[in-house]
Amino acid sequence: MLAWKAVSVLAAALFGLGLVMWVAANWDDFGRMGRFGLLQGTVLVMCVGAAASERARAPLALLALLATGGLFAYYGQTYQTGADPWQLFAVWVLLALPMCLGARSDILWAPWALVVTVAVSLWVFAHTGHQWRAEPGDWTAYLAGWLASALLVVALSPLAQRWTGAGVWSMRTAGTLAVIMVTFSGIFALIGSGVAPQYWIGLLLFGLAAYALMQPRLFEIFLLSAVALGLDTLLVGGIARAMFDRDGRGDAIGQLFIIGIAAAALLALSVSLVMRAARRHDGGQ
């Protein structure tokens, strides 16, 4: 059964990507209506097939999800509506949501979480002057994006599994992407004349996430480890900023040694706390 799922998902993903590449390779052989008809027809056929076949529902719905993305990409390229890219991704998210709710499978929820994260990232990009930056005045846009990513993780967690049918891998996908988003933004906030508020907000959010994930009902060792790694990364970055932000005073080799010792100590402490939480969780079951 597992092998069938893996093969079917791989086939759906390759077919969807192959369709997009085929349309691109034969761009001059189709008219505008032909291209739209091919993409729309693929979405329609795959949706009908997913509704009719329970066994093939997830891979066919995945193919419909990919074809929907290709359709919106072609629409945005053809008509040049002037809309920000995040808006097209947001519409893609909304249109794919019924398919995910109908399939009730990580095969759909995991890529859907990726699309949502891209939409959130592009929204933040659009509200920070269309630049990948972390200026002090941008902290509200970053906070809104991070909270949206946190809500996505909660929506795909066991707390909402009754309604979504999402499994652990979709939650892990959303959580890992959220950790990456906050970590990179926090590091960007350290680069500049001063430390932007995004750095401190990122530390606070990671601390709250780690506390929540250590609770018995929400314990998830994969996400807890990812959050711990993100927290360690920001802390080491802050230590490095403090060490080198001293007008060139001090020995650079000595400073690097201290940073390395601090990083090793933080990693050891994090591993110890995560393993202790795992043993406590296993003992309480």
C-alpha positions as CSV (number, residue, x, y, z in Angstrom):
1,M,0.0,0.0,0.0
2,L,2.8,2.4,0.9
3,A,4.6,1.6,-2.3
4,W,1.5,2.3,-4.3
5,K,1.1,5.7,-2.7
6,A,4.7,6.6,-3.2
7,V,4.6,5.6,-6.9
8,S,1.3,7.3,-7.5
9,V,2.4,10.5,-5.9
10,L,5.7,10.5,-7.9
11,A,3.8,9.8,-11.1
12,A,1.4,12.7,-10.4
13,A,4.2,15.1,-9.6
14,L,6.2,14.1,-12.7
15,F,3.2,14.3,-15.0
16,G,2.2,17.7,-13.7
17,L,5.7,19.1,-14.1
18,G,6.0,17.4,-17.4
19,L,2.8,19.1,-18.6
20,V,4.1,22.5,-17.7
21,M,7.4,21.8,-19.4
22,W,5.6,20.4,-22.5
23,V,3.5,23.5,-22.8
24,A,6.6,25.7,-22.4
25,A,8.5,23.7,-25.0
26,N,5.6,23.9,-27.5
27,W,4.8,27.5,-26.7
28,D,4.6,28.6,-30.4
29,D,2.5,25.7,-31.5
30,F,-0.5,26.6,-29.4
31,G,-2.7,29.7,-29.5
32,R,-3.8,31.5,-26.4
33,M,-7.1,29.6,-26.2
34,G,-5.3,26.3,-26.8
35,R,-2.9,26.9,-23.9
36,F,-5.7,27.9,-21.6
37,G,-7.9,25.0,-22.8
38,L,-5.2,22.4,-22.2
39,L,-4.5,23.7,-18.6
40,Q,-8.1,24.1,-17.7
41,G,-9.0,20.8,-19.2
42,T,-6.3,19.1,-17.2
43,V,-7.6,20.7,-14.0
44,L,-11.2,19.7,-14.8
45,V,-10.4,16.1,-15.7
46,M,-8.2,15.5,-12.7
47,C,-10.8,17.0,-10.3
48,V,-13.5,14.7,-11.8
49,G,-11.2,11.7,-11.6
50,A,-10.3,12.5,-8.0
51,A,-14.0,12.8,-7.1
52,A,-14.8,9.5,-8.8
53,S,-11.9,7.3,-7.6
54,E,-11.2,7.1,-3.9
55,R,-8.1,5.0,-4.4
56,A,-6.6,7.5,-6.9
57,R,-8.0,10.6,-5.2
58,A,-4.9,11.9,-3.6
59,P,-2.5,11.6,-6.6
60,L,-5.1,13.0,-9.0
61,A,-5.9,15.9,-6.7
62,L,-2.2,16.6,-6.5
63,L,-2.0,16.7,-10.2
64,A,-5.0,19.1,-10.3
65,L,-3.1,21.2,-7.7
66,L,0.0,21.5,-9.8
67,A,-2.0,22.2,-13.0
68,T,-3.9,25.0,-11.1
69,G,-0.5,26.6,-10.3
70,G,0.5,26.3,-14.0
71,L,-2.8,27.8,-15.0
72,F,-2.3,30.9,-12.8
73,A,1.3,31.3,-13.8
74,Y,0.2,31.4,-17.5
75,Y,-2.7,33.7,-16.7
76,G,-0.3,36.2,-14.9
77,Q,2.2,36.0,-17.7
78,T,-0.4,36.4,-20.5
79,Y,-2.5,39.3,-19.2
80,Q,0.0,41.2,-17.0
81,T,-2.8,42.3,-14.6
82,G,-0.4,44.2,-12.4
83,A,-1.4,42.2,-9.4
84,D,1.4,41.3,-6.9
85,P,2.6,37.7,-7.2
86,W,1.3,37.0,-3.7
87,Q,-2.2,37.6,-4.8
88,L,-2.0,34.9,-7.5
89,F,-0.6,32.5,-4.9
90,A,-3.4,33.5,-2.5
91,V,-6.1,32.6,-5.1
92,W,-4.3,29.4,-5.8
93,V,-4.4,28.6,-2.1
94,L,-8.1,29.3,-1.9
95,L,-9.0,27.3,-5.0
96,A,-6.9,24.3,-3.8
97,L,-8.4,24.3,-0.3
98,P,-11.6,22.3,-1.2
99,M,-9.4,19.7,-2.9
100,C,-7.3,19.3,0.2
101,L,-10.4,19.1,2.4
102,G,-11.9,16.5,0.1
103,A,-8.7,14.3,-0.2
104,R,-7.8,14.6,3.5
105,S,-4.3,13.5,2.8
106,D,-0.8,14.7,3.5
107,I,-0.2,14.2,-0.2
108,L,-2.2,17.4,-0.8
109,W,-1.7,19.2,2.5
110,A,2.1,19.2,2.4
111,P,2.4,20.9,-1.0
112,W,-0.5,23.2,-0.1
113,A,1.4,24.3,3.0
114,L,4.4,25.1,0.7
115,V,2.1,27.3,-1.5
116,V,0.7,29.1,1.5
117,T,4.2,29.8,2.8
118,V,5.3,31.2,-0.5
119,A,2.2,33.4,-0.6
120,V,2.9,34.7,2.9
121,S,6.6,35.3,2.1
122,L,5.6,37.2,-1.1
123,W,3.1,39.2,1.0
124,V,5.8,40.3,3.4
125,F,8.1,41.1,0.4
126,A,5.3,43.3,-1.0
127,H,4.8,45.1,2.3
128,T,8.5,45.8,2.8
129,G,9.1,47.9,-0.3
130,H,9.5,44.9,-2.6
131,Q,12.9,44.2,-1.1
132,W,14.2,41.4,1.0
133,R,15.2,43.4,4.0
134,A,14.6,43.6,7.7
135,E,14.5,47.2,8.6
136,P,13.2,48.3,12.0
137,G,10.0,49.8,10.5
138,D,9.1,46.5,8.8
139,W,8.6,44.5,12.0
140,T,4.8,44.7,11.8
141,A,4.8,43.1,8.3
142,Y,7.1,40.3,9.5
143,L,5.1,39.7,12.6
144,A,1.9,39.4,10.6
145,G,3.6,36.9,8.2
146,W,5.0,34.9,11.0
147,L,1.7,34.7,12.8
148,A,0.0,33.5,9.6
149,S,2.6,30.8,9.3
150,A,2.0,29.8,13.0
151,L,-1.7,29.6,12.3
152,L,-1.0,27.3,9.3
153,V,0.9,25.0,11.6
154,V,-1.9,24.9,14.1
155,A,-4.5,24.3,11.3
156,L,-2.5,21.2,10.1
157,S,-1.8,20.0,13.7
158,P,-3.7,17.2,15.5
159,L,-5.9,19.9,17.1
160,A,-7.7,20.3,13.7
161,Q,-7.2,16.8,12.3
162,R,-10.9,16.1,12.9
163,W,-11.8,18.6,10.2
164,T,-8.7,18.5,7.9
165,G,-7.6,14.9,8.0
166,A,-4.0,16.2,7.8
167,G,-1.3,13.9,9.1
168,V,2.0,14.6,10.8
169,W,4.0,15.3,7.7
170,S,1.9,18.2,6.5
171,M,2.3,19.8,10.0
172,R,6.1,19.1,9.9
173,T,6.3,20.7,6.4
174,A,4.5,23.8,7.5
175,G,6.5,24.0,10.8
176,T,9.8,23.6,9.1
177,L,9.0,26.3,6.5
178,A,7.9,28.6,9.3
179,V,11.2,28.0,11.2
180,I,13.2,28.7,8.1
181,M,11.3,31.9,7.5
182,V,11.7,33.2,11.0
183,T,15.4,32.2,11.2
184,F,16.5,33.8,8.0
185,S,14.5,37.0,8.8
186,G,16.1,37.1,12.3
187,I,19.6,36.8,10.8
188,F,18.8,39.6,8.4
189,A,17.7,41.7,11.3
190,L,21.2,41.4,12.8
191,I,22.8,42.8,9.7
192,G,22.9,46.6,9.7
193,S,23.7,49.5,11.9
194,G,21.5,48.3,14.6
195,V,19.6,45.2,15.6
196,A,16.1,45.3,14.2
197,P,13.1,44.3,16.3
198,Q,12.5,41.3,14.1
199,Y,15.4,39.5,15.9
200,W,13.9,39.9,19.3
201,I,10.4,39.0,18.1
202,G,11.9,35.9,16.4
203,L,13.5,34.8,19.7
204,L,10.3,35.3,21.5
205,L,8.2,33.3,19.0
206,F,10.7,30.5,19.1
207,G,10.6,30.4,22.9
208,L,6.8,30.3,22.9
209,A,6.8,27.6,20.2
210,A,9.3,25.4,22.1
211,Y,7.2,25.7,25.3
212,A,4.0,24.8,23.4
213,L,5.6,21.8,21.7
214,M,6.9,20.4,25.0
215,Q,3.4,20.1,26.3
216,P,2.1,16.5,26.4
217,R,-0.8,17.2,24.0
218,L,1.2,19.1,21.4
219,F,4.6,17.3,21.8
220,E,6.2,16.7,18.4
221,I,9.9,15.9,18.5
222,F,10.6,16.8,14.8
223,L,9.2,20.3,15.1
224,L,10.6,20.8,18.6
225,S,14.1,19.9,17.2
226,A,13.6,22.3,14.3
227,V,12.5,25.1,16.6
228,A,15.5,24.4,18.9
229,L,17.8,24.6,16.0
230,G,16.3,27.9,14.8
231,L,16.6,29.3,18.3
232,D,20.2,28.2,18.6
233,T,21.0,29.8,15.3
234,L,19.5,33.2,16.3
235,L,21.3,33.1,19.7
236,V,24.7,32.2,18.1
237,G,24.1,35.0,15.5
238,G,23.4,37.5,18.4
239,I,26.5,36.4,20.2
240,A,28.6,36.8,17.1
241,R,27.1,40.3,16.5
242,A,27.9,41.3,20.1
243,M,31.5,39.9,19.8
244,F,32.4,41.6,16.6
245,D,30.4,44.8,17.2
246,R,33.2,46.3,19.3
247,D,34.9,48.7,16.8
248,G,37.5,46.1,15.9
249,R,38.7,45.6,19.5
250,G,39.7,42.1,20.6
251,D,41.4,39.2,19.0
252,A,39.4,37.8,16.1
253,I,40.7,34.2,16.7
254,G,39.7,34.4,20.3
255,Q,36.3,35.7,19.4
256,L,35.7,32.9,16.9
257,F,36.8,30.4,19.6
258,I,34.3,31.9,22.1
259,I,31.5,31.8,19.5
260,G,32.3,28.2,18.7
261,I,32.2,27.2,22.4
262,A,28.9,29.0,22.8
263,A,27.4,27.3,19.8
264,A,28.5,23.9,21.0
265,A,27.1,24.6,24.5
266,L,23.8,25.8,23.1
267,L,23.5,22.7,20.8
268,A,24.3,20.3,23.7
269,L,21.8,22.0,26.0
270,S,19.1,21.9,23.3
271,V,19.7,18.2,22.5
272,S,19.5,17.4,26.3
273,L,16.2,19.3,26.7
274,V,14.6,17.8,23.6
275,M,15.6,14.2,24.7
276,R,14.4,14.8,28.2
277,A,11.1,16.0,26.9
278,A,10.9,12.9,24.6
279,R,11.6,10.6,27.5
280,R,9.0,12.3,29.7
281,H,6.4,12.1,26.8
282,D,7.2,8.4,26.2
283,G,6.9,7.6,29.9
284,G,3.6,9.4,30.2
285,Q,2.0,7.4,27.4
